[in-house]
Amino acid sequence: MSLTKVLLLASAAGLGGAVIGYVFRWLLTLSQKGSIELTIKQTLLEAKTKAQEVTEQAEQEANRIIQEANEKEREKNAQLKKIEDRLIHKDEILDKRQSDIDREAEEAKKRIEEIKISKEKLEEAQAQKTLELERIAKLSSEEAKVELITQVEKDSEEDLMVRIHKLDQFGAEKLERKAKDILSTIIQRLSSNTIPEVMSTTVDIPSDDLKGKIIGKEGRNIRAFEKSSGVEVIIDDTPGSIVLSSFDPVRRQIARVALENLIADGRIQPAKIEEMVEKAKEEISKIIKDKGEQAAYEAGVFNLDPRILIILGRLHFRTSYGQNVLQHSIEMSHMAGMLAEELGGDIGIARAGALLHDIGKAVDHEIAGTHVEIGRRILEKFGAHENIIKAMQSHHEEYPYETLESVIVKVADSISGSRPGARRDSIENYLKRLKDLEDIANSFPGIEKTYAIQAGREIRVFVRPENVTDLEAKRTAREIALRIEQELKYPGEIKITVIRETRIIDFAR
């Protein structure tokens, strides 16, 4: 067989296989198409059936919801109807009440008019009656009133005096007894030494030969010491001592410490003097800080700003009327605490107010103003509690008493300052106070003479009996006391005794 025939047979066989494969594929496709159409029809039928069921269920659910909504609407309408009926009923009641109120208002207006008319008639009748009485008595109403009051006062003067005396005696005795009990208990519970100090400090020296070394050649040492320390050095013939004088107690103490250190060292010269003065300033600063902290601890006052304690410590070197101010403040703090406990006040505030009441005196020679005002500014600047400031600011009555603790601080100050030996007063101030007391009493009318006795603790006033009645004498005593309280400052209290004495003199011949 030739190659050509073989190729032809192979081509014919391949063509025939392709035709047969196509026929088989076409038959297979026809069979699958019929199966898919059948499946689609079955699916559509099931979907229609399910859609019909869903539609029926939806219609049933919609009907149920509509029925429920209709039922709720009926119930709501019923409730609204009830509310409407109730509101209509209330409107009817309110209308009725308004009618009653209007009617009562009209009746009240009529009654007011009737009362006005009656009052006018009464006043007119009263005026006519007064005019008739004035015509009969030949006195005006004011003159008759004065005459009547004078007569009643004169007739009842003795009864009034007896009653006033009884009330005054009972009340005064009761209050005085209670006050004395409290104050005596507090004074007995606290006793302290009073150490008088002066405005100069004495430094003891082992030998009078040191006076020449302190003065130095041509006085250079003493001039250097006075310049560095700011005090005056007084060297006289007094054996074994040198006096340091200064108005500033802190500078005076610095000078004392520096001079004692110089004497102990033995090398007294300008350079050494300046060194010792600076060293003494550091020692005194430490003492001031320690004294402030110790005072606050001893008084039971805590949580104060450290800067307040430093200023408070300066009072250790400050005196007032010969009384150490820091010791006086500590003593006052204890007394104020006891008074607050007795009277129901705030013990902590009372103690703090008493301890800090004179803090302004530590720097009153450096800052203008009273020591009370300076103290207020110090406490406000360093964040002290407002109640502490109120408690301390009234002890000299420069500010009103705003709290119970402010009165307690004032009382404690009077107790501490009026203890025997606690303070020294100059003879000039003493005589001036006595003269001021007598001048105040003599300024009132009807006064014959006045004597200030008991170191100014009592005034005896003699009145002219022909010019002053017993009732007027009582009033005069009270007015003198008020004038003294307003115009003078004094520790403790002053007793005013008004004496009205009637003397009848006759002669047997």
C-alpha positions as CSV (number, residue, x, y, z in Angstrom):
1,M,0.0,0.0,0.0
2,S,1.4,3.3,-0.8
3,L,1.9,6.2,1.6
4,T,-0.8,8.3,0.0
5,K,-3.5,5.7,0.5
6,V,-2.5,5.3,4.1
7,L,-2.8,9.1,4.6
8,L,-6.2,9.2,2.9
9,L,-7.5,6.3,5.1
10,A,-6.2,8.0,8.2
11,S,-7.8,11.2,7.3
12,A,-11.1,9.5,6.5
13,A,-11.0,7.6,9.8
14,G,-10.3,10.9,11.7
15,L,-13.1,12.7,10.0
16,G,-15.5,9.8,10.7
17,G,-14.5,9.8,14.4
18,A,-15.1,13.5,14.7
19,V,-18.6,13.2,13.1
20,I,-19.5,10.3,15.5
21,G,-18.2,12.3,18.5
22,Y,-20.3,15.3,17.5
23,V,-23.4,13.2,17.1
24,F,-22.9,11.7,20.6
25,R,-22.3,15.1,22.2
26,W,-25.5,16.5,20.6
27,L,-27.5,13.6,21.9
28,L,-26.1,14.1,25.4
29,T,-26.8,17.8,25.4
30,L,-30.5,17.1,24.4
31,S,-30.9,14.7,27.3
32,Q,-29.4,17.2,29.8
33,K,-31.6,20.1,28.6
34,G,-34.7,18.1,29.1
35,S,-33.6,17.3,32.7
36,I,-32.8,21.0,33.5
37,E,-36.2,22.2,32.2
38,L,-37.9,19.7,34.3
39,T,-36.0,20.8,37.4
40,I,-36.8,24.4,36.7
41,K,-40.5,23.7,36.3
42,Q,-40.5,21.8,39.5
43,T,-38.7,24.6,41.4
44,L,-41.2,27.2,40.0
45,L,-44.1,25.1,41.1
46,E,-42.7,24.8,44.7
47,A,-41.9,28.5,44.8
48,K,-45.5,29.4,43.8
49,T,-46.8,27.0,46.5
50,K,-44.5,28.5,49.1
51,A,-45.4,32.1,48.0
52,Q,-49.1,31.4,48.4
53,E,-48.5,30.0,51.9
54,V,-46.4,33.1,52.9
55,T,-49.1,35.4,51.4
56,E,-51.8,33.7,53.4
57,Q,-49.8,33.9,56.6
58,A,-49.0,37.6,56.0
59,E,-52.7,38.3,55.4
60,Q,-53.6,36.5,58.6
61,E,-50.8,38.4,60.6
62,A,-51.9,41.7,59.1
63,N,-55.5,41.0,60.1
64,R,-54.4,40.2,63.6
65,I,-52.4,43.5,63.9
66,I,-55.2,45.5,62.5
67,Q,-57.6,44.0,65.1
68,E,-55.2,44.7,67.9
69,A,-54.6,48.3,66.7
70,N,-58.4,48.8,66.5
71,E,-58.7,47.4,70.1
72,K,-56.0,49.7,71.4
73,E,-57.6,52.7,69.6
74,R,-60.9,52.0,71.2
75,E,-59.3,51.7,74.7
76,K,-57.4,55.0,74.1
77,N,-60.5,56.7,73.0
78,A,-62.3,55.5,76.1
79,Q,-59.5,56.8,78.3
80,L,-59.5,60.2,76.5
81,K,-63.2,60.4,77.0
82,K,-62.8,59.8,80.7
83,I,-60.1,62.5,80.9
84,E,-62.2,64.9,79.0
85,D,-65.1,64.3,81.3
86,R,-62.9,64.8,84.3
87,L,-61.5,68.1,82.9
88,I,-64.9,69.4,82.2
89,H,-65.9,68.6,85.7
90,K,-62.9,70.4,87.1
91,D,-63.6,73.4,84.9
92,E,-67.1,73.5,86.4
93,I,-65.7,73.4,89.9
94,L,-63.2,76.1,89.2
95,D,-65.8,78.3,87.7
96,K,-67.9,77.8,90.8
97,R,-65.0,78.6,93.1
98,Q,-64.1,81.7,91.0
99,S,-67.6,82.9,91.4
100,D,-67.4,82.4,95.2
101,I,-64.1,84.2,95.3
102,D,-65.4,87.1,93.3
103,R,-68.5,87.3,95.6
104,E,-66.3,87.2,98.7
105,A,-64.0,89.9,97.3
106,E,-66.9,92.2,96.7
107,E,-68.1,91.6,100.3
108,A,-64.6,92.3,101.6
109,K,-64.5,95.6,99.7
110,K,-67.8,96.6,101.2
111,R,-66.5,95.7,104.7
112,I,-63.3,97.7,104.1
113,E,-65.3,100.7,103.0
114,E,-67.5,100.3,106.1
115,I,-64.4,100.0,108.4
116,K,-62.9,103.1,106.8
117,I,-66.0,105.1,107.3
118,S,-66.2,103.9,110.9
119,K,-62.5,104.7,111.5
120,E,-63.0,108.2,110.1
121,K,-66.0,108.8,112.3
122,L,-64.0,107.5,115.3
123,E,-61.0,109.7,114.6
124,E,-63.3,112.7,114.1
125,A,-65.0,111.9,117.5
126,Q,-61.6,111.5,119.1
127,A,-60.4,114.8,117.7
128,Q,-63.5,116.5,119.0
129,K,-63.1,114.9,122.4
130,T,-59.4,116.0,122.5
131,L,-60.3,119.5,121.5
132,E,-63.0,119.6,124.2
133,L,-60.6,118.3,126.8
134,E,-58.0,120.9,125.8
135,R,-60.6,123.6,126.0
136,I,-61.7,122.4,129.5
137,A,-58.1,121.8,130.8
138,K,-56.6,124.8,128.9
139,L,-53.7,122.5,128.0
140,S,-52.6,121.1,124.6
141,S,-52.3,117.3,124.1
142,E,-48.5,117.5,124.3
143,E,-48.5,119.6,127.4
144,A,-51.0,117.2,129.0
145,K,-48.9,114.2,128.0
146,V,-45.8,115.7,129.6
147,E,-47.7,116.6,132.7
148,L,-49.2,113.2,133.0
149,I,-45.8,111.4,132.5
150,T,-44.1,113.6,134.9
151,Q,-46.8,113.0,137.6
152,V,-46.7,109.2,137.0
153,E,-43.0,109.2,137.1
154,K,-42.9,111.2,140.3
155,D,-45.6,109.1,142.0
156,S,-44.0,105.8,140.9
157,E,-40.4,106.8,141.3
158,E,-39.9,104.9,144.5
159,D,-41.6,101.7,143.2
160,L,-39.5,101.9,140.0
161,M,-36.3,102.3,141.9
162,V,-37.1,99.4,144.2
163,R,-37.9,97.2,141.2
164,I,-34.9,98.3,139.2
165,H,-32.7,97.7,142.2
166,K,-34.0,94.2,142.8
167,L,-33.7,93.3,139.1
168,D,-30.2,94.7,138.9
169,Q,-29.1,93.2,142.1
170,F,-30.5,89.7,141.3
171,G,-29.2,89.7,137.7
172,A,-25.8,91.3,138.5
173,E,-25.2,88.9,141.5
174,K,-26.1,85.9,139.4
175,L,-24.0,86.9,136.4
176,E,-21.1,88.1,138.6
177,R,-21.1,84.9,140.6
178,K,-21.1,82.7,137.4
179,A,-18.3,84.9,135.8
180,K,-16.2,84.8,139.0
181,D,-16.5,81.0,139.2
182,I,-15.3,80.6,135.6
183,L,-12.5,83.2,135.8
184,S,-11.2,82.1,139.2
185,T,-11.2,78.5,138.1
186,I,-9.2,79.4,135.0
187,I,-6.7,81.6,136.9
188,Q,-6.1,78.9,139.5
189,R,-5.5,76.3,136.8
190,L,-2.8,78.4,135.2
191,S,0.0,80.0,137.2
192,S,3.0,81.6,135.5
193,N,5.9,83.7,136.6
194,T,6.1,87.3,135.4
195,I,9.6,88.4,134.5
196,P,9.9,92.1,134.1
197,E,12.2,93.3,131.3
198,V,13.4,96.8,130.3
199,M,14.5,98.4,127.1
200,S,18.2,97.8,128.0
201,T,20.3,94.7,128.6
202,T,23.1,94.4,131.1
203,V,26.2,92.3,130.1
204,D,28.4,91.1,133.0
205,I,32.1,91.3,132.5
206,P,34.8,89.5,134.5
207,S,37.0,92.5,135.0
208,D,36.7,96.3,134.6
209,D,39.9,96.2,132.6
210,L,37.9,94.9,129.7
211,K,36.0,98.2,129.4
212,G,39.1,99.8,128.0
213,K,39.6,97.0,125.4
214,I,35.9,97.3,124.4
215,I,36.3,101.0,123.9
216,G,39.5,100.6,122.0
217,K,42.0,103.1,120.8
218,E,40.3,106.4,120.4
219,G,37.0,104.6,120.7
220,R,37.2,102.7,117.4
221,N,36.1,99.3,118.9
222,I,33.0,100.7,120.5
223,R,32.1,102.7,117.3
224,A,32.5,99.5,115.2
225,F,30.4,97.6,117.6
226,E,27.6,100.2,117.7
227,K,27.7,100.4,113.9
228,S,27.6,96.7,113.3
229,S,25.0,95.8,116.0
230,G,22.8,99.0,115.8
231,V,22.7,99.4,119.6
232,E,24.1,102.0,122.0
233,V,26.8,100.8,124.3
234,I,26.8,102.5,127.7
235,I,30.1,102.1,129.7
236,D,30.0,104.0,133.0
237,D,31.5,103.6,136.5
238,T,29.2,100.7,137.4
239,P,31.5,97.8,138.3
240,G,31.4,94.5,136.4
241,S,28.8,95.4,133.8
242,I,28.1,97.1,130.5
243,V,24.7,98.3,129.4
244,L,23.3,97.8,125.8
245,S,20.4,100.1,124.9
246,S,18.1,99.8,121.9
247,F,14.4,100.1,121.1
248,D,14.7,96.9,119.0
249,P,14.8,93.9,121.3
250,V,16.2,91.6,118.6
251,R,19.1,93.9,117.9
252,R,19.7,94.2,121.6
253,Q,19.9,90.4,122.0
254,I,22.2,90.1,118.9
255,A,24.5,92.7,120.5
256,R,24.5,90.8,123.9
257,V,25.4,87.5,122.3
258,A,28.1,89.1,120.1
259,L,29.6,91.0,123.1
260,E,29.6,87.9,125.3
261,N,31.4,86.0,122.5
262,L,34.0,88.7,122.1
263,I,34.7,88.8,125.8
264,A,35.1,85.0,125.8
265,D,37.4,85.1,122.7
266,G,39.5,88.0,124.1
267,R,40.3,89.4,120.6
268,I,38.3,92.7,120.5
269,Q,39.0,94.5,117.2
270,P,36.8,95.9,114.4
271,A,37.2,92.9,112.1
272,K,36.5,90.4,114.8
273,I,33.5,92.5,116.0
274,E,31.8,92.3,112.6
275,E,32.4,88.6,112.5
276,M,31.0,88.0,115.9
277,V,27.9,90.2,115.1
278,E,27.1,88.1,112.0
279,K,27.6,84.9,113.9
280,A,25.3,86.3,116.7
281,K,22.6,87.1,114.0
282,E,22.6,83.5,112.9
283,E,22.3,82.3,116.5
284,I,19.5,84.6,117.3
285,S,17.7,83.6,114.0
286,K,17.8,80.0,115.1
287,I,16.6,80.9,118.6
288,I,13.7,82.9,117.1
289,K,12.7,79.9,115.0
290,D,13.0,77.5,117.9
291,K,11.0,79.8,120.2
292,G,8.2,80.2,117.7
293,E,7.9,76.4,117.2
294,Q,8.2,75.8,120.9
295,A,5.5,78.4,121.7
296,A,3.1,76.9,119.1
297,Y,3.7,73.4,120.5
298,E,3.2,74.5,124.1
299,A,0.0,76.3,123.2
300,G,-1.3,73.4,121.3
301,V,-1.6,75.3,118.0
302,F,-0.6,73.3,114.9
303,N,-0.6,73.6,111.1
304,L,0.7,77.2,111.1
305,D,2.8,78.5,108.2
306,P,6.6,78.3,109.2
307,R,6.9,82.0,108.4
308,I,4.2,82.8,110.9
309,L,6.2,80.8,113.5
310,I,9.4,82.8,112.7
311,I,7.6,86.1,113.3
312,L,6.0,84.7,116.4
313,G,9.4,83.8,117.8
314,R,10.5,87.4,117.6
315,L,8.1,88.2,120.4
316,H,10.5,86.3,122.7
317,F,12.6,89.4,122.7
318,R,9.6,91.9,122.8
319,T,8.1,93.3,126.0
320,S,5.0,95.3,126.6
321,Y,4.5,97.3,129.8
322,G,7.4,95.2,131.2
323,Q,5.6,91.9,130.3
324,N,7.3,89.4,127.9
325,V,4.9,89.3,124.9
326,L,5.6,85.7,123.8
327,Q,5.1,84.4,127.4
328,H,2.0,86.6,127.6
329,S,0.6,85.1,124.4
330,I,1.3,81.5,125.5
331,E,-0.4,82.2,128.8
332,M,-3.4,83.7,127.0
333,S,-3.6,80.7,124.7
334,H,-4.0,78.4,127.7
335,M,-6.6,80.7,129.3
336,A,-8.5,81.0,126.0
337,G,-8.7,77.3,125.6
338,M,-10.1,76.8,129.1
339,L,-12.6,79.6,128.5
340,A,-13.7,78.1,125.2
341,E,-14.2,74.8,126.9
342,E,-16.4,76.3,129.6
343,L,-18.4,78.5,127.2
344,G,-18.8,76.0,124.3
345,G,-16.5,77.8,121.8
346,D,-14.0,76.3,119.4
347,I,-11.0,75.5,121.5
348,G,-8.5,75.4,118.6
349,I,-9.6,78.7,117.2
350,A,-9.6,80.4,120.6
351,R,-6.0,79.1,121.3
352,A,-4.7,80.1,117.9
353,G,-6.3,83.6,118.1
354,A,-4.9,84.2,121.6
355,L,-1.4,83.0,120.6
356,L,-1.3,85.2,117.5
357,H,-3.2,88.2,118.9
358,D,0.0,90.3,119.4
359,I,2.0,89.0,116.4
360,G,2.0,92.5,114.9
361,K,4.2,93.7,117.8
362,A,7.1,91.7,116.4
363,V,7.4,94.2,113.5
364,D,5.4,97.2,114.6
365,H,8.6,99.3,114.8
366,E,9.3,98.5,111.2
367,I,5.8,98.8,109.6
368,A,3.3,101.6,109.9
369,G,0.0,100.9,111.5
370,T,-1.4,99.5,114.8
371,H,-0.1,96.1,115.9
372,V,-3.6,94.7,115.4
373,E,-3.8,95.8,111.7
374,I,-0.2,94.6,111.1
375,G,-1.0,91.2,112.6
376,R,-4.1,90.9,110.4
377,R,-2.1,91.6,107.3
378,I,0.6,89.0,108.4
379,L,-2.0,86.3,109.0
380,E,-3.9,87.0,105.7
381,K,-0.6,87.0,103.7
382,F,0.5,83.6,105.1
383,G,-2.9,81.9,104.8
384,A,-4.2,81.7,108.4
385,H,-7.8,80.6,108.8
386,E,-10.4,83.4,108.6
387,N,-11.8,82.5,112.1
388,I,-8.4,82.8,113.7
389,I,-8.1,86.4,112.2
390,K,-11.6,87.2,113.5
391,A,-10.6,85.9,116.9
392,M,-7.4,88.0,117.2
393,Q,-8.5,91.3,115.6
394,S,-11.0,92.4,118.3
395,H,-8.9,92.3,121.5
396,H,-8.5,96.1,121.5
397,E,-12.0,96.7,120.1
398,E,-10.6,98.0,116.8
399,Y,-13.0,95.6,115.1
400,P,-16.4,94.3,116.2
401,Y,-16.8,91.0,118.0
402,E,-17.9,88.7,115.2
403,T,-17.5,85.3,117.0
404,L,-17.5,84.0,120.5
405,E,-13.8,83.2,120.2
406,S,-13.1,86.9,119.7
407,V,-14.7,87.8,123.0
408,I,-12.8,84.9,124.7
409,V,-9.4,86.3,123.4
410,K,-10.4,89.8,124.7
411,V,-11.2,88.3,128.2
412,A,-8.0,86.2,128.3
413,D,-6.0,89.3,127.4
414,S,-7.5,91.3,130.2
415,I,-6.9,88.4,132.7
416,S,-3.3,88.0,131.7
417,G,-2.5,91.8,131.7
418,S,-4.3,92.6,135.0
419,R,-2.5,89.9,137.1
420,P,-0.6,91.6,140.0
421,G,3.0,92.3,138.9
422,A,2.4,91.2,135.3
423,R,2.8,94.7,133.9
424,R,4.4,98.0,134.8
425,D,2.9,101.3,133.8
426,S,4.6,104.6,133.8
427,I,3.6,107.2,136.4
428,E,2.6,109.6,133.5
429,N,0.2,107.1,132.0
430,Y,-1.2,106.2,135.4
431,L,-1.9,109.9,136.3
432,K,-3.3,110.6,132.9
433,R,-5.7,107.7,133.1
434,L,-7.0,108.8,136.6
435,K,-7.4,112.4,135.3
436,D,-9.3,111.2,132.2
437,L,-11.6,109.1,134.4
438,E,-12.4,112.1,136.6
439,D,-12.9,114.4,133.6
440,I,-15.4,112.1,132.0
441,A,-17.5,111.9,135.2
442,N,-17.3,115.7,135.9
443,S,-18.6,116.4,132.3
444,F,-22.2,115.3,133.3
445,P,-24.7,117.8,134.8
446,G,-25.4,117.8,138.5
447,I,-22.0,116.4,139.5
448,E,-20.5,117.9,142.6
449,K,-17.2,116.1,142.8
450,T,-15.5,112.9,141.5
451,Y,-12.7,110.8,142.9
452,A,-10.8,108.0,141.1
453,I,-9.6,105.4,143.6
454,Q,-8.3,101.9,143.8
455,A,-5.6,102.6,141.2
456,G,-8.3,103.7,138.7
457,R,-10.4,100.6,139.2
458,E,-13.3,102.6,140.8
459,I,-14.8,106.0,140.5
460,R,-16.9,107.6,143.2
461,V,-19.2,110.3,141.9
462,F,-21.1,112.7,144.3
463,V,-24.1,114.4,142.9
464,R,-26.2,117.3,144.1
465,P,-29.4,115.9,145.6
466,E,-31.4,119.0,144.7
467,N,-30.5,118.6,141.0
468,V,-30.5,114.8,140.5
469,T,-33.2,112.3,141.5
470,D,-32.5,108.7,142.5
471,L,-33.7,107.6,139.0
472,E,-31.5,110.1,137.3
473,A,-28.5,109.0,139.5
474,K,-29.0,105.5,138.2
475,R,-29.1,106.7,134.6
476,T,-26.0,108.9,135.2
477,A,-24.0,105.9,136.4
478,R,-24.9,103.9,133.3
479,E,-24.0,106.9,131.0
480,I,-20.6,107.4,132.7
481,A,-19.9,103.7,132.2
482,L,-20.8,103.9,128.5
483,R,-18.6,107.0,128.0
484,I,-15.6,105.3,129.7
485,E,-16.1,102.1,127.5
486,Q,-16.2,104.3,124.3
487,E,-13.3,106.7,125.1
488,L,-10.8,104.9,127.2
489,K,-8.7,101.7,127.0
490,Y,-8.0,99.9,130.2
491,P,-7.4,96.4,131.5
492,G,-10.1,94.7,133.5
493,E,-13.2,96.7,134.6
494,I,-13.9,100.0,136.3
495,K,-16.6,100.3,139.0
496,I,-18.7,103.4,139.0
497,T,-20.4,104.4,142.3
498,V,-22.8,107.3,142.2
499,I,-23.6,108.7,145.7
500,R,-26.7,110.9,146.2
501,E,-26.7,112.1,149.8
502,T,-29.4,114.4,151.3
503,R,-28.4,116.3,154.4
504,I,-30.9,118.4,156.5
505,I,-29.3,120.8,159.0
506,D,-31.1,122.7,161.7
507,F,-30.0,124.4,164.9
508,A,-31.5,124.3,168.4
509,R,-31.1,127.7,170.1
